[in-house]
Every structure is written in structure tokens, then in C-alpha cells.
Amino acid sequence: MSAAAAVLRRLLLALTVLCAAGLASPVAQSDDTITVVTYNIRYANPNDGANVWENRREAMVAYLRATGADLIGLQEVEPQQRSYLAGHLTDYAWYGVGRNAEHDQGEGTPIFYRRDRFDAIDRGTFWLSTTPEVPGSVGWDAALPRVISWMKLRDRRSGRELVAVNTHFDHRGAEARVQSAHLLTRKVDELRRSNGTALPAVITGDFNVRADSDTYRALTAPADAALAFVDAQHVSRTPHAGGDSTSNGFKAINPGAKIDYVFVRDLIVERHVIEDPRVDGRFVSDHLPVVVQVRFAAAL
């Protein structure tokens, strides 16, 4: 057996075990449900030892395929990682740019969407700063430029539209995270209402905060209630599955450290799961993915 075949066999075996545990399995869904994944894949840090991207990328592709996702929001994706994923996830189209922008450099927050499920209507990027249209701009006390990728998509099955948003808030700047939340809710509200109707929306991302933070409250309970989003975990029609954390640092799951979320507006949440994909005992990333199943509310 070749080395490549042996790796593939291990991946398939590992993912079979995950499926048996109810994880990493395509969600049984009706025609009107949409499976959404958010996953910080960890940038291609050459100092990650055994966890370098080259050792994880096949497992990442295998996992994302196994979810059967219709819509995927990824974070910390460098251009070479994005190219690899796009080359192997051939059922998906994608949109996103690097946060350093002018030459598509640096980490990005690309949105992957299933080609046979959605048509792209519009798309764009803005920066989390006081000058959101300026590529590479850094906001408030943030350590780095941060971006939001967004798309308007039309569901081929129902003909209905939604706004998909994907982001990664700063890891150091507390003020930047709160202000980013305010900016995000305002911008998404504009996108939802730009055609005269309020489209449903889904936000995926690594927000680098827990649910007891000012940033979380700015997203879910802002002063203007019309801008509020809902944490999909708390409105899921079936009980949340998985643990209470999305952080593992490639070592062990950090209890209570849920910092990756799916937020929704005007969508019904059927299922919310924090999954734990591993291959040969190793985490596929230093974060855990969140998988959510949503559907459109009944048309008015």
C-alpha cells in the first residue's frame, strides 16, 4: 500500500469512528434545510511541529466533505490554504480576500458554498475599523487588520435569498471586539435591507469572546433591538450536542471556552453541534467546528 493510500485509509477510518459517534456526519435533512459550518482552521504556521498545515490539510478536506455542509465559514485561511481547499472541495465555489488586501495577502475569512445549492447574487469585504472600506485598515486597539466577508445567496431549491457573513474578531483588542460587533450588526442590517425587504442572515465566525462578554451582548442584545442576532445554540429545536468549548490549542479542550459561533436572524435553527474531529488522536485544528442546521421561516 502506498503512503498516500495509507493516509487516506486512516482518514476514512477515523472519520467513520466520528460518524459512529454522531459527529462529522452529513445531517439528515429535508430539501429546505441548510447545513452551516464555522471553523477556524489555524493558519499555516511553520512552527506548529507535528500540527503544521501539511500534516492536517487532508484531514481538513475529509472532515469538511463529511459534514455535507451547504455553507462553510472558515477563519485564519491564508491564500495557499484557501487554494488547497478550493482545489479539493470541488463541489464548492467560494469568496474571500486576505486581510492585507491589496495583493490578497494574509489571513482571510472565506465563505465556501455548494455550487448546486446556491447562486451568488452579490459579495464584498469590509474591514473592522473606523474606515471599513479602506483595505488593510486596523481598528481601535486591534493588533491586526480584521475583515468581514459577506455574500448574498439565492437558494436554488426554494428561490429564497439570504445574507451569509463570516468574520474573525481581534484576539487582543477588547475595545476593537466590542466596536467590531457594533459595526457588524449595522453593516449586516444594511445588507439585509438593501433591496427593500429584510433578508434572513447567518453570521459565522471566531469572535474570540465567551458568552458573558460585552462583545457577545453587543451582538445579541444591542441598544437597538432591531440589530440583534441570536446565538443558534440557544434557539435550536433539538438540544445542543457536543461540549461547551471550541478551543483546544492542539493539546486538550479548554472547558467553557466557546469562542466560535453561528448567529442567525429570521432563520429557524433545527440543530446545533460542536464537533470534535480528530485523526489518529490529533485535532484537525486548534479550534473545534460548530455545525448548525437551519431553514427558512415560512414565507409571509
Stockholm file with secondary structure:
# STOCKHOLM 1.0

chainA/1-300         MSAAAAVLRRLLLALTVLCAAGLASPVAQSDDTITVVTYNIRYANPNDGANVWENRREAMVAYLRATGADLIGLQEVEPQQRSYLAGHLTDYAWYGVGRNAEHDQGEGTPIFYRRDRFDAIDRGTFWLSTTPEVPGSVGWDAALPRVISWMKLRDRRSGRELVAVNTHFDHRGAEARVQSAHLLTRKVDELRRSNGTALPAVITGDFNVRADSDTYRALTAPADAALAFVDAQHVSRTPHAGGDSTSNGFKAINPGAKIDYVFVRDLIVERHVIEDPRVDGRFVSDHLPVVVQVRFAAAL
#=GR chainA/1-300 SS CCHHHHHHHHHHHHHHHHHHTTCSCCCCCCTTEEEEEEEECCCCCTTCGGGSHHHHHHHHHHHHHHHTCSEEEEESBCHHHHHHHHHHCTTEEEECCBTTCTTSCSCBCCEEEETTTEEEEEEEEEESSSSTTSTTCCCTTCSSCCEEEEEEEEETTTCCEEEEEEEECCSSCHHHHHHHHHHHHHHHHHHHHTTSSCCCEEEEEECSCCTTSHHHHHHHSCSSGGGCCEEGGGGCSSCCBSCSCCBCTTTCCCTTCCCEEEEEESEEEEEEEECCCEETTEESSSBCCEEEEEEECCCC
#=GC SS_cons         CCHHHHHHHHHHHHHHHHHHTTCSCCCCCCTTEEEEEEEECCCCCTTCGGGSHHHHHHHHHHHHHHHTCSEEEEESBCHHHHHHHHHHCTTEEEECCBTTCTTSCSCBCCEEEETTTEEEEEEEEEESSSSTTSTTCCCTTCSSCCEEEEEEEEETTTCCEEEEEEEECCSSCHHHHHHHHHHHHHHHHHHHHTTSSCCCEEEEEECSCCTTSHHHHHHHSCSSGGGCCEEGGGGCSSCCBSCSCCBCTTTCCCTTCCCEEEEEESEEEEEEEECCCEETTEESSSBCCEEEEEEECCCC
//
